[in-house]
Amino acid sequence: MILNGDDPDVLAAPVPVAVVGAGAMGSGIAQIAAQAGHDVHLVDAVDGAARAARERLHATLSRLAGKGKISAEDAAATASRLHVAPTVRALPQVGLVIEAAVEDLTVKQALFAELEARQDAAVLATNTSSLDTSAIASGLHRPDRVIGLHFFNPPPLMRLVEVIHGPHNATEAGGALLDAASELMRRWGKTPVRCTSTPGFIVNRVARPFYGEAQRMVGAGEIDPATLDLAMRDAGFRMGPMELTDLIGQDVNLAVGTSVWEQTGRDPRYEPTDYQRDLVSAGRLGRKSGAGVFTYDDAGVAQNA
Ligand code: NAI
């Protein structure tokens, strides 16, 4: 089977999937793919992280079965499709790789060079929030194998996936691959939205001022974070910007904001705030570290929101 975009039926079968980076996004994406019937191979640069993510996913699946949201048989079958690889080098040949490692162009470029060398035919997708997918693909022999599949947090619950393309996808094979990827996302129960590789794509570009203005108001002492979030929620937003950035991870959100700011020639509309930099320097990364703007109990419930 040819899976490198030369076949219009690329991704039509439940091909094995590799997920690189087993953090918040990678583990959620692995869950979706395994629930959709794919064998999923998780890998992480930190020793033991992929194994720990698989254990957390097993617990999540048992919880879903306990609540009657999926059957016990589905939970067991999905769990059995989750595998761990010690390194990228040790991954088996797969049909699709989804990279969800750190938001750093140099790290992603090195990963994609290794993936291209080791994966003969896989479609290579990045879950980048803001980086130019053409830049990630630059230097590869077949850059049109690289697409953006940008999931939202938490991946099993959020329907949107931005399917991102740049000039490097402008080949016949590249076009077929984007169509196939959109179709695959529909089969995974997602809403694929095609967009060009501009800084922050759609959602992160539009949302930057939402986060930034909130942080500037709170940082200047004009409002407290809980009141600000309450106001935004009751104005119709699903979450306030403070709780949302805690969910995303203040470090991840700052990296994305910095990337959009740099890529727009440091447009002041996107300038990261001292308020957020201070949170990150203090290790207040959000829900995942137990404290961000708000503090969280072990179940992830905000104590002072
Ligand atoms: P995270 O910090 O929870 O997880 C990243 C994982 O990647 C960590 O376990 C880390 O050890 C691993 N990693 C780092 N370098 C690696 C490498 N070279 N090879 C393999 N593993 C490596 O971060 P998160 O939130 O899961 O974000 C991952 C990516 O997804 C980033 O590019 C981020 O911008 C993007 N993203 C994040 C969203 C969010 O709301 N947190 C939403 C959508 C996209």
py3Dmol code that shows the C-alpha trace and the ligand (Angstrom):
import py3Dmol

protein = """\
ATOM      1  CA  MET A   1       0.000   0.000   0.000  1.00  0.00           C
ATOM      2  CA  ILE A   2       1.330   3.438  -0.913  1.00  0.00           C
ATOM      3  CA  LEU A   3       0.680   5.937   1.842  1.00  0.00           C
ATOM      4  CA  ASN A   4       2.819   8.885   0.908  1.00  0.00           C
ATOM      5  CA  GLY A   5       0.141  10.939  -0.784  1.00  0.00           C
ATOM      6  CA  ASP A   6       0.606   9.412  -4.243  1.00  0.00           C
ATOM      7  CA  ASP A   7      -2.501   7.302  -3.715  1.00  0.00           C
ATOM      8  CA  PRO A   8      -5.798   9.238  -3.558  1.00  0.00           C
ATOM      9  CA  ASP A   9      -7.122   6.594  -1.156  1.00  0.00           C
ATOM     10  CA  VAL A  10      -4.342   7.420   1.239  1.00  0.00           C
ATOM     11  CA  LEU A  11      -5.506   7.110   4.864  1.00  0.00           C
ATOM     12  CA  ALA A  12      -8.727   5.336   3.830  1.00  0.00           C
ATOM     13  CA  ALA A  13      -7.818   2.205   5.825  1.00  0.00           C
ATOM     14  CA  PRO A  14      -7.394   2.160   9.621  1.00  0.00           C
ATOM     15  CA  VAL A  15      -3.624   2.510   9.265  1.00  0.00           C
ATOM     16  CA  PRO A  16      -1.307   2.332  12.275  1.00  0.00           C
ATOM     17  CA  VAL A  17      -0.696   5.776  13.757  1.00  0.00           C
ATOM     18  CA  ALA A  18       2.331   7.084  15.655  1.00  0.00           C
ATOM     19  CA  VAL A  19       1.936   9.970  18.086  1.00  0.00           C
ATOM     20  CA  VAL A  20       5.168  11.791  18.953  1.00  0.00           C
ATOM     21  CA  GLY A  21       4.940  13.641  22.273  1.00  0.00           C
ATOM     22  CA  ALA A  22       2.733  12.059  24.930  1.00  0.00           C
ATOM     23  CA  GLY A  23       1.701  15.211  26.778  1.00  0.00           C
ATOM     24  CA  ALA A  24      -1.754  16.767  27.070  1.00  0.00           C
ATOM     25  CA  MET A  25      -2.376  16.848  23.311  1.00  0.00           C
ATOM     26  CA  GLY A  26      -0.531  13.705  22.227  1.00  0.00           C
ATOM     27  CA  SER A  27      -2.309  11.483  24.716  1.00  0.00           C
ATOM     28  CA  GLY A  28      -5.714  12.926  23.779  1.00  0.00           C
ATOM     29  CA  ILE A  29      -5.017  12.439  20.077  1.00  0.00           C
ATOM     30  CA  ALA A  30      -3.856   8.861  20.783  1.00  0.00           C
ATOM     31  CA  GLN A  31      -7.160   8.211  22.550  1.00  0.00           C
ATOM     32  CA  ILE A  32      -9.211   9.461  19.582  1.00  0.00           C
ATOM     33  CA  ALA A  33      -7.193   7.424  17.056  1.00  0.00           C
ATOM     34  CA  ALA A  34      -7.381   4.243  19.150  1.00  0.00           C
ATOM     35  CA  GLN A  35     -11.134   4.723  19.680  1.00  0.00           C
ATOM     36  CA  ALA A  36     -11.472   5.082  15.888  1.00  0.00           C
ATOM     37  CA  GLY A  37      -9.884   1.641  15.451  1.00  0.00           C
ATOM     38  CA  HIS A  38      -6.226   2.486  14.760  1.00  0.00           C
ATOM     39  CA  ASP A  39      -3.277   0.842  16.443  1.00  0.00           C
ATOM     40  CA  VAL A  40      -1.462   3.764  18.048  1.00  0.00           C
ATOM     41  CA  HIS A  41       2.219   3.920  18.976  1.00  0.00           C
ATOM     42  CA  LEU A  42       3.051   6.604  21.526  1.00  0.00           C
ATOM     43  CA  VAL A  43       6.584   7.936  21.957  1.00  0.00           C
ATOM     44  CA  ASP A  44       8.042  10.727  24.092  1.00  0.00           C
ATOM     45  CA  ALA A  45      11.520  12.176  24.598  1.00  0.00           C
ATOM     46  CA  VAL A  46      11.201  11.835  28.376  1.00  0.00           C
ATOM     47  CA  ASP A  47      11.811   8.339  29.676  1.00  0.00           C
ATOM     48  CA  GLY A  48       8.616   6.728  30.956  1.00  0.00           C
ATOM     49  CA  ALA A  49       6.323   9.556  29.788  1.00  0.00           C
ATOM     50  CA  ALA A  50       4.656   7.546  27.002  1.00  0.00           C
ATOM     51  CA  ARG A  51       4.106   4.588  29.340  1.00  0.00           C
ATOM     52  CA  ALA A  52       2.586   6.910  31.971  1.00  0.00           C
ATOM     53  CA  ALA A  53       0.332   8.458  29.311  1.00  0.00           C
ATOM     54  CA  ARG A  54      -0.858   5.003  28.264  1.00  0.00           C
ATOM     55  CA  GLU A  55      -1.678   4.177  31.911  1.00  0.00           C
ATOM     56  CA  ARG A  56      -3.652   7.407  32.234  1.00  0.00           C
ATOM     57  CA  LEU A  57      -5.520   6.554  29.008  1.00  0.00           C
ATOM     58  CA  HIS A  58      -6.349   3.072  30.324  1.00  0.00           C
ATOM     59  CA  ALA A  59      -7.804   4.729  33.439  1.00  0.00           C
ATOM     60  CA  THR A  60      -9.768   7.202  31.292  1.00  0.00           C
ATOM     61  CA  LEU A  61     -11.230   4.380  29.191  1.00  0.00           C
ATOM     62  CA  SER A  62     -12.246   2.441  32.322  1.00  0.00           C
ATOM     63  CA  ARG A  63     -13.876   5.601  33.680  1.00  0.00           C
ATOM     64  CA  LEU A  64     -15.812   6.114  30.427  1.00  0.00           C
ATOM     65  CA  ALA A  65     -16.959   2.478  30.544  1.00  0.00           C
ATOM     66  CA  GLY A  66     -17.914   2.869  34.233  1.00  0.00           C
ATOM     67  CA  LYS A  67     -20.112   5.852  33.337  1.00  0.00           C
ATOM     68  CA  GLY A  68     -21.706   3.885  30.476  1.00  0.00           C
ATOM     69  CA  LYS A  69     -20.334   6.276  27.809  1.00  0.00           C
ATOM     70  CA  ILE A  70     -18.606   3.389  26.005  1.00  0.00           C
ATOM     71  CA  SER A  71     -19.032  -0.360  26.427  1.00  0.00           C
ATOM     72  CA  ALA A  72     -16.572  -2.390  28.514  1.00  0.00           C
ATOM     73  CA  GLU A  73     -15.669  -4.314  25.315  1.00  0.00           C
ATOM     74  CA  ASP A  74     -14.878  -1.052  23.470  1.00  0.00           C
ATOM     75  CA  ALA A  75     -12.778   0.166  26.387  1.00  0.00           C
ATOM     76  CA  ALA A  76     -10.767  -3.075  26.446  1.00  0.00           C
ATOM     77  CA  ALA A  77     -10.344  -3.158  22.653  1.00  0.00           C
ATOM     78  CA  THR A  78      -9.266   0.511  22.570  1.00  0.00           C
ATOM     79  CA  ALA A  79      -6.799  -0.040  25.423  1.00  0.00           C
ATOM     80  CA  SER A  80      -5.290  -3.006  23.585  1.00  0.00           C
ATOM     81  CA  ARG A  81      -4.613  -0.782  20.558  1.00  0.00           C
ATOM     82  CA  LEU A  82      -2.398   1.600  22.570  1.00  0.00           C
ATOM     83  CA  HIS A  83       1.311   0.796  22.352  1.00  0.00           C
ATOM     84  CA  VAL A  84       4.466   2.495  23.549  1.00  0.00           C
ATOM     85  CA  ALA A  85       7.762   2.904  21.676  1.00  0.00           C
ATOM     86  CA  PRO A  86      10.942   3.878  23.530  1.00  0.00           C
ATOM     87  CA  THR A  87      12.237   6.175  20.766  1.00  0.00           C
ATOM     88  CA  VAL A  88      11.259   7.564  17.358  1.00  0.00           C
ATOM     89  CA  ARG A  89      13.870   5.223  15.907  1.00  0.00           C
ATOM     90  CA  ALA A  90      12.044   2.231  17.442  1.00  0.00           C
ATOM     91  CA  LEU A  91       8.640   3.111  15.949  1.00  0.00           C
ATOM     92  CA  PRO A  92       7.240   0.558  13.506  1.00  0.00           C
ATOM     93  CA  GLN A  93       6.311   1.657   9.965  1.00  0.00           C
ATOM     94  CA  VAL A  94       2.980   3.486  10.237  1.00  0.00           C
ATOM     95  CA  GLY A  95       0.553   5.197   7.849  1.00  0.00           C
ATOM     96  CA  LEU A  96       0.232   8.448   9.775  1.00  0.00           C
ATOM     97  CA  VAL A  97       2.447  10.235  12.284  1.00  0.00           C
ATOM     98  CA  ILE A  98       0.996  13.041  14.384  1.00  0.00           C
ATOM     99  CA  GLU A  99       3.672  15.108  16.097  1.00  0.00           C
ATOM    100  CA  ALA A 100       2.591  16.800  19.340  1.00  0.00           C
ATOM    101  CA  ALA A 101       5.964  17.672  20.877  1.00  0.00           C
ATOM    102  CA  VAL A 102       7.028  21.042  22.203  1.00  0.00           C
ATOM    103  CA  GLU A 103       6.152  24.256  20.257  1.00  0.00           C
ATOM    104  CA  ASP A 104       9.686  24.921  19.004  1.00  0.00           C
ATOM    105  CA  LEU A 105      10.569  25.130  15.300  1.00  0.00           C
ATOM    106  CA  THR A 106      14.085  23.704  15.698  1.00  0.00           C
ATOM    107  CA  VAL A 107      12.806  20.710  17.690  1.00  0.00           C
ATOM    108  CA  LYS A 108      10.041  20.052  15.162  1.00  0.00           C
ATOM    109  CA  GLN A 109      12.383  20.385  12.142  1.00  0.00           C
ATOM    110  CA  ALA A 110      14.787  17.848  13.681  1.00  0.00           C
ATOM    111  CA  LEU A 111      11.918  15.486  14.473  1.00  0.00           C
ATOM    112  CA  PHE A 112      10.500  15.686  10.943  1.00  0.00           C
ATOM    113  CA  ALA A 113      13.940  15.057   9.408  1.00  0.00           C
ATOM    114  CA  GLU A 114      14.219  11.916  11.542  1.00  0.00           C
ATOM    115  CA  LEU A 115      10.644  10.874  10.774  1.00  0.00           C
ATOM    116  CA  GLU A 116      11.179  11.291   7.023  1.00  0.00           C
ATOM    117  CA  ALA A 117      14.328   9.190   7.192  1.00  0.00           C
ATOM    118  CA  ARG A 118      12.723   6.410   9.243  1.00  0.00           C
ATOM    119  CA  GLN A 119       9.120   6.311   8.015  1.00  0.00           C
ATOM    120  CA  ASP A 120       9.088   5.190   4.385  1.00  0.00           C
ATOM    121  CA  ALA A 121       5.568   6.150   3.459  1.00  0.00           C
ATOM    122  CA  ALA A 122       3.719   7.716   6.386  1.00  0.00           C
ATOM    123  CA  VAL A 123       1.850  10.979   6.133  1.00  0.00           C
ATOM    124  CA  LEU A 124       3.643  13.322   8.545  1.00  0.00           C
ATOM    125  CA  ALA A 125       1.308  15.646  10.451  1.00  0.00           C
ATOM    126  CA  THR A 126       2.132  18.306  13.000  1.00  0.00           C
ATOM    127  CA  ASN A 127      -0.209  19.490  15.741  1.00  0.00           C
ATOM    128  CA  THR A 128       1.623  22.825  15.900  1.00  0.00           C
ATOM    129  CA  SER A 129      -0.498  25.672  17.256  1.00  0.00           C
ATOM    130  CA  SER A 130       1.239  28.469  15.424  1.00  0.00           C
ATOM    131  CA  LEU A 131       4.383  27.511  13.539  1.00  0.00           C
ATOM    132  CA  ASP A 132       4.582  27.684   9.743  1.00  0.00           C
ATOM    133  CA  THR A 133       4.093  24.152   8.437  1.00  0.00           C
ATOM    134  CA  SER A 134       6.193  25.054   5.356  1.00  0.00           C
ATOM    135  CA  ALA A 135       9.076  25.934   7.681  1.00  0.00           C
ATOM    136  CA  ILE A 136       8.636  22.635   9.546  1.00  0.00           C
ATOM    137  CA  ALA A 137       8.722  20.773   6.196  1.00  0.00           C
ATOM    138  CA  SER A 138      11.622  22.750   4.736  1.00  0.00           C
ATOM    139  CA  GLY A 139      14.703  20.662   4.157  1.00  0.00           C
ATOM    140  CA  LEU A 140      12.749  17.434   3.604  1.00  0.00           C
ATOM    141  CA  HIS A 141      12.963  15.511   0.323  1.00  0.00           C
ATOM    142  CA  ARG A 142       9.168  15.225   0.160  1.00  0.00           C
ATOM    143  CA  PRO A 143       7.855  18.300   1.989  1.00  0.00           C
ATOM    144  CA  ASP A 144       4.371  17.605   0.597  1.00  0.00           C
ATOM    145  CA  ARG A 145       4.139  14.657   3.014  1.00  0.00           C
ATOM    146  CA  VAL A 146       3.881  17.232   5.815  1.00  0.00           C
ATOM    147  CA  ILE A 147       0.517  18.705   6.773  1.00  0.00           C
ATOM    148  CA  GLY A 148      -0.860  20.453   9.832  1.00  0.00           C
ATOM    149  CA  LEU A 149      -3.567  18.711  11.842  1.00  0.00           C
ATOM    150  CA  HIS A 150      -4.264  21.155  14.655  1.00  0.00           C
ATOM    151  CA  PHE A 151      -6.465  19.633  17.358  1.00  0.00           C
ATOM    152  CA  PHE A 152      -7.878  21.610  20.277  1.00  0.00           C
ATOM    153  CA  ASN A 153      -7.664  20.912  23.981  1.00  0.00           C
ATOM    154  CA  PRO A 154      -8.972  18.476  25.159  1.00  0.00           C
ATOM    155  CA  PRO A 155      -8.760  16.590  21.844  1.00  0.00           C
ATOM    156  CA  PRO A 156     -11.398  13.916  22.608  1.00  0.00           C
ATOM    157  CA  LEU A 157     -14.001  16.624  23.346  1.00  0.00           C
ATOM    158  CA  MET A 158     -13.198  19.442  20.927  1.00  0.00           C
ATOM    159  CA  ARG A 159     -14.621  18.912  17.454  1.00  0.00           C
ATOM    160  CA  LEU A 160     -12.519  21.391  15.469  1.00  0.00           C
ATOM    161  CA  VAL A 161      -9.354  20.308  13.644  1.00  0.00           C
ATOM    162  CA  GLU A 162      -7.590  22.923  11.513  1.00  0.00           C
ATOM    163  CA  VAL A 163      -6.163  21.149   8.451  1.00  0.00           C
ATOM    164  CA  ILE A 164      -3.257  23.378   7.494  1.00  0.00           C
ATOM    165  CA  HIS A 165      -1.488  23.662   4.184  1.00  0.00           C
ATOM    166  CA  GLY A 166       1.297  25.830   2.831  1.00  0.00           C
ATOM    167  CA  PRO A 167       3.035  26.318  -0.524  1.00  0.00           C
ATOM    168  CA  HIS A 168       4.896  23.027   0.047  1.00  0.00           C
ATOM    169  CA  ASN A 169       1.603  21.125  -0.325  1.00  0.00           C
ATOM    170  CA  ALA A 170       0.911  22.547  -3.797  1.00  0.00           C
ATOM    171  CA  THR A 171       1.531  19.293  -5.656  1.00  0.00           C
ATOM    172  CA  GLU A 172      -1.048  16.839  -6.961  1.00  0.00           C
ATOM    173  CA  ALA A 173      -0.091  14.344  -4.267  1.00  0.00           C
ATOM    174  CA  GLY A 174      -0.162  17.078  -1.628  1.00  0.00           C
ATOM    175  CA  GLY A 175      -3.710  18.118  -2.592  1.00  0.00           C
ATOM    176  CA  ALA A 176      -4.944  14.498  -2.486  1.00  0.00           C
ATOM    177  CA  LEU A 177      -3.352  14.047   0.895  1.00  0.00           C
ATOM    178  CA  LEU A 178      -5.102  17.096   2.360  1.00  0.00           C
ATOM    179  CA  ASP A 179      -8.447  15.815   1.075  1.00  0.00           C
ATOM    180  CA  ALA A 180      -7.747  12.390   2.572  1.00  0.00           C
ATOM    181  CA  ALA A 181      -6.700  13.924   5.885  1.00  0.00           C
ATOM    182  CA  SER A 182      -9.909  15.983   6.055  1.00  0.00           C
ATOM    183  CA  GLU A 183     -11.916  12.856   5.334  1.00  0.00           C
ATOM    184  CA  LEU A 184     -10.024  10.955   8.039  1.00  0.00           C
ATOM    185  CA  MET A 185     -10.810  13.714  10.554  1.00  0.00           C
ATOM    186  CA  ARG A 186     -14.517  13.422   9.666  1.00  0.00           C
ATOM    187  CA  ARG A 187     -14.324   9.675  10.307  1.00  0.00           C
ATOM    188  CA  TRP A 188     -12.785  10.488  13.701  1.00  0.00           C
ATOM    189  CA  GLY A 189     -15.890  12.590  14.437  1.00  0.00           C
ATOM    190  CA  LYS A 190     -14.123  15.926  13.941  1.00  0.00           C
ATOM    191  CA  THR A 191     -14.950  19.036  11.938  1.00  0.00           C
ATOM    192  CA  PRO A 192     -11.983  19.671   9.640  1.00  0.00           C
ATOM    193  CA  VAL A 193     -11.506  23.282   8.550  1.00  0.00           C
ATOM    194  CA  ARG A 194      -8.914  23.915   5.850  1.00  0.00           C
ATOM    195  CA  CYS A 195      -6.681  26.909   6.373  1.00  0.00           C
ATOM    196  CA  THR A 196      -3.435  28.286   5.064  1.00  0.00           C
ATOM    197  CA  SER A 197      -0.304  28.317   7.144  1.00  0.00           C
ATOM    198  CA  THR A 198      -0.452  31.875   8.479  1.00  0.00           C
ATOM    199  CA  PRO A 199       0.757  32.726  12.019  1.00  0.00           C
ATOM    200  CA  GLY A 200      -1.604  31.099  14.542  1.00  0.00           C
ATOM    201  CA  PHE A 201      -3.872  29.823  11.725  1.00  0.00           C
ATOM    202  CA  ILE A 202      -7.489  30.785  12.511  1.00  0.00           C
ATOM    203  CA  VAL A 203      -8.296  30.216  16.166  1.00  0.00           C
ATOM    204  CA  ASN A 204      -4.960  31.071  17.773  1.00  0.00           C
ATOM    205  CA  ARG A 205      -4.618  34.213  15.666  1.00  0.00           C
ATOM    206  CA  VAL A 206      -8.067  35.509  16.559  1.00  0.00           C
ATOM    207  CA  ALA A 207      -7.783  34.441  20.223  1.00  0.00           C
ATOM    208  CA  ARG A 208      -4.438  36.138  20.949  1.00  0.00           C
ATOM    209  CA  PRO A 209      -5.923  39.578  21.697  1.00  0.00           C
ATOM    210  CA  PHE A 210      -8.611  37.857  23.855  1.00  0.00           C
ATOM    211  CA  TYR A 211      -5.931  36.346  26.101  1.00  0.00           C
ATOM    212  CA  GLY A 212      -3.606  39.350  25.927  1.00  0.00           C
ATOM    213  CA  GLU A 213      -6.144  42.053  26.835  1.00  0.00           C
ATOM    214  CA  ALA A 214      -7.423  39.969  29.756  1.00  0.00           C
ATOM    215  CA  GLN A 215      -3.875  39.515  31.067  1.00  0.00           C
ATOM    216  CA  ARG A 216      -3.113  43.229  30.659  1.00  0.00           C
ATOM    217  CA  MET A 217      -6.274  44.175  32.617  1.00  0.00           C
ATOM    218  CA  VAL A 218      -5.533  41.714  35.429  1.00  0.00           C
ATOM    219  CA  GLY A 219      -1.814  42.586  35.414  1.00  0.00           C
ATOM    220  CA  ALA A 220      -2.663  46.287  35.799  1.00  0.00           C
ATOM    221  CA  GLY A 221      -4.977  45.514  38.740  1.00  0.00           C
ATOM    222  CA  GLU A 222      -8.048  46.732  36.869  1.00  0.00           C
ATOM    223  CA  ILE A 223      -9.994  43.538  37.592  1.00  0.00           C
ATOM    224  CA  ASP A 224      -9.490  40.238  39.406  1.00  0.00           C
ATOM    225  CA  PRO A 225      -9.225  37.067  37.279  1.00  0.00           C
ATOM    226  CA  ALA A 226     -12.353  35.323  38.634  1.00  0.00           C
ATOM    227  CA  THR A 227     -14.576  38.357  37.974  1.00  0.00           C
ATOM    228  CA  LEU A 228     -13.131  38.822  34.517  1.00  0.00           C
ATOM    229  CA  ASP A 229     -13.836  35.175  33.616  1.00  0.00           C
ATOM    230  CA  LEU A 230     -17.344  35.352  35.077  1.00  0.00           C
ATOM    231  CA  ALA A 231     -18.077  38.428  32.952  1.00  0.00           C
ATOM    232  CA  MET A 232     -16.817  36.762  29.765  1.00  0.00           C
ATOM    233  CA  ARG A 233     -18.739  33.538  30.449  1.00  0.00           C
ATOM    234  CA  ASP A 234     -21.944  35.377  31.161  1.00  0.00           C
ATOM    235  CA  ALA A 235     -21.417  37.421  28.016  1.00  0.00           C
ATOM    236  CA  GLY A 236     -21.640  34.151  26.098  1.00  0.00           C
ATOM    237  CA  PHE A 237     -18.058  32.866  25.896  1.00  0.00           C
ATOM    238  CA  ARG A 238     -17.826  29.200  26.898  1.00  0.00           C
ATOM    239  CA  MET A 239     -14.763  29.818  29.087  1.00  0.00           C
ATOM    240  CA  GLY A 240     -13.033  32.932  30.347  1.00  0.00           C
ATOM    241  CA  PRO A 241      -9.517  33.665  29.056  1.00  0.00           C
ATOM    242  CA  MET A 242      -7.897  33.046  32.453  1.00  0.00           C
ATOM    243  CA  GLU A 243      -9.335  29.541  32.998  1.00  0.00           C
ATOM    244  CA  LEU A 244      -8.810  28.724  29.312  1.00  0.00           C
ATOM    245  CA  THR A 245      -5.095  29.571  29.365  1.00  0.00           C
ATOM    246  CA  ASP A 246      -4.781  27.521  32.590  1.00  0.00           C
ATOM    247  CA  LEU A 247      -6.333  24.594  30.702  1.00  0.00           C
ATOM    248  CA  ILE A 248      -4.091  25.083  27.653  1.00  0.00           C
ATOM    249  CA  GLY A 249      -0.986  25.485  29.847  1.00  0.00           C
ATOM    250  CA  GLN A 250       0.470  28.971  30.452  1.00  0.00           C
ATOM    251  CA  ASP A 251       3.846  27.792  29.097  1.00  0.00           C
ATOM    252  CA  VAL A 252       2.302  26.360  25.915  1.00  0.00           C
ATOM    253  CA  ASN A 253       0.123  29.460  25.470  1.00  0.00           C
ATOM    254  CA  LEU A 254       3.119  31.783  25.969  1.00  0.00           C
ATOM    255  CA  ALA A 255       5.166  29.813  23.417  1.00  0.00           C
ATOM    256  CA  VAL A 256       2.316  30.065  20.909  1.00  0.00           C
ATOM    257  CA  GLY A 257       1.839  33.783  21.603  1.00  0.00           C
ATOM    258  CA  THR A 258       5.550  34.475  21.230  1.00  0.00           C
ATOM    259  CA  SER A 259       5.596  32.529  17.966  1.00  0.00           C
ATOM    260  CA  VAL A 260       2.638  34.484  16.509  1.00  0.00           C
ATOM    261  CA  TRP A 261       4.195  37.785  17.670  1.00  0.00           C
ATOM    262  CA  GLU A 262       7.579  36.945  16.105  1.00  0.00           C
ATOM    263  CA  GLN A 263       6.017  35.749  12.858  1.00  0.00           C
ATOM    264  CA  THR A 264       3.980  38.951  12.490  1.00  0.00           C
ATOM    265  CA  GLY A 265       7.113  41.104  12.803  1.00  0.00           C
ATOM    266  CA  ARG A 266       6.389  41.748  16.502  1.00  0.00           C
ATOM    267  CA  ASP A 267       2.987  43.292  15.833  1.00  0.00           C
ATOM    268  CA  PRO A 268       2.033  44.929  19.173  1.00  0.00           C
ATOM    269  CA  ARG A 269      -1.464  43.382  18.938  1.00  0.00           C
ATOM    270  CA  TYR A 270       0.088  40.010  19.731  1.00  0.00           C
ATOM    271  CA  GLU A 271       2.810  41.007  22.186  1.00  0.00           C
ATOM    272  CA  PRO A 272       3.058  38.494  25.068  1.00  0.00           C
ATOM    273  CA  THR A 273       2.391  39.987  28.486  1.00  0.00           C
ATOM    274  CA  ASP A 274       4.599  40.285  31.558  1.00  0.00           C
ATOM    275  CA  TYR A 275       1.685  38.853  33.541  1.00  0.00           C
ATOM    276  CA  GLN A 276       1.914  35.559  31.633  1.00  0.00           C
ATOM    277  CA  ARG A 277       5.730  35.527  31.602  1.00  0.00           C
ATOM    278  CA  ASP A 278       5.688  35.905  35.411  1.00  0.00           C
ATOM    279  CA  LEU A 279       3.251  32.986  35.782  1.00  0.00           C
ATOM    280  CA  VAL A 280       5.522  30.759  33.684  1.00  0.00           C
ATOM    281  CA  SER A 281       8.704  31.845  35.506  1.00  0.00           C
ATOM    282  CA  ALA A 282       7.002  31.017  38.809  1.00  0.00           C
ATOM    283  CA  GLY A 283       6.123  27.523  37.535  1.00  0.00           C
ATOM    284  CA  ARG A 284       2.412  28.368  37.601  1.00  0.00           C
ATOM    285  CA  LEU A 285       1.676  26.546  34.355  1.00  0.00           C
ATOM    286  CA  GLY A 286      -2.038  25.959  34.901  1.00  0.00           C
ATOM    287  CA  ARG A 287      -4.093  22.876  35.674  1.00  0.00           C
ATOM    288  CA  LYS A 288      -1.263  20.498  34.811  1.00  0.00           C
ATOM    289  CA  SER A 289       1.009  21.929  37.546  1.00  0.00           C
ATOM    290  CA  GLY A 290      -1.796  22.361  40.111  1.00  0.00           C
ATOM    291  CA  ALA A 291      -1.675  26.160  39.878  1.00  0.00           C
ATOM    292  CA  GLY A 292      -1.745  28.845  37.231  1.00  0.00           C
ATOM    293  CA  VAL A 293      -3.939  31.915  37.451  1.00  0.00           C
ATOM    294  CA  PHE A 294      -6.094  29.761  39.736  1.00  0.00           C
ATOM    295  CA  THR A 295      -5.170  26.817  41.973  1.00  0.00           C
ATOM    296  CA  TYR A 296      -6.500  23.315  41.325  1.00  0.00           C
ATOM    297  CA  ASP A 297      -7.263  20.262  43.426  1.00  0.00           C
ATOM    298  CA  ASP A 298      -6.177  16.755  42.363  1.00  0.00           C
ATOM    299  CA  ALA A 299      -9.304  16.363  40.233  1.00  0.00           C
ATOM    300  CA  GLY A 300      -8.390  19.536  38.315  1.00  0.00           C
ATOM    301  CA  VAL A 301     -11.181  21.623  39.844  1.00  0.00           C
ATOM    302  CA  ALA A 302     -10.322  25.307  40.306  1.00  0.00           C
ATOM    303  CA  GLN A 303     -10.410  26.379  43.953  1.00  0.00           C
ATOM    304  CA  ASN A 304     -10.595  30.129  43.542  1.00  0.00           C
ATOM    305  CA  ALA A 305     -12.110  30.702  40.092  1.00  0.00           C
TER     306      ALA A 305
END
"""
ligand_1 = """\
44
NAI
P 2.946 19.135 26.754
O 4.042 19.912 27.364
O 1.789 18.667 27.578
O 3.538 17.820 26.027
C 4.623 17.840 25.126
C 5.303 16.485 25.233
O 6.258 16.380 24.171
C 6.064 16.290 26.550
O 5.683 15.062 27.136
C 7.533 16.294 26.110
O 8.328 15.438 26.915
C 7.421 15.775 24.698
N 8.545 16.131 23.831
C 9.238 17.301 23.797
N 10.189 17.229 22.829
C 10.071 16.007 22.249
C 10.762 15.336 21.209
N 11.784 15.912 20.567
N 10.377 14.076 20.882
C 9.349 13.473 21.530
N 8.667 14.055 22.548
C 9.017 15.308 22.885
O 2.440 20.020 25.512
P 1.053 19.960 24.739
O 0.125 20.921 25.352
O 0.645 18.538 24.580
O 1.485 20.568 23.324
C 2.148 19.790 22.351
C 2.032 20.479 20.994
O 0.643 20.651 20.685
C 2.661 21.861 20.905
O 3.183 22.055 19.614
C 1.489 22.780 21.181
O 1.670 24.069 20.652
C 0.393 22.037 20.457
N -0.968 22.315 20.923
C -1.243 22.527 22.257
C -2.535 22.792 22.668
C -2.863 23.009 24.102
O -3.967 23.525 24.382
N -2.016 22.649 25.053
C -3.653 22.865 21.707
C -3.265 22.538 20.347
C -1.970 22.317 19.986
"""
view = py3Dmol.view(width=600, height=400)
view.addModel(protein, "pdb")
view.setStyle({"model": 0}, {"cartoon": {"style": "trace"}})
view.addModel(ligand_1, "xyz")
view.setStyle({"model": 1}, {"stick": {}})
view.zoomTo()
view.show()
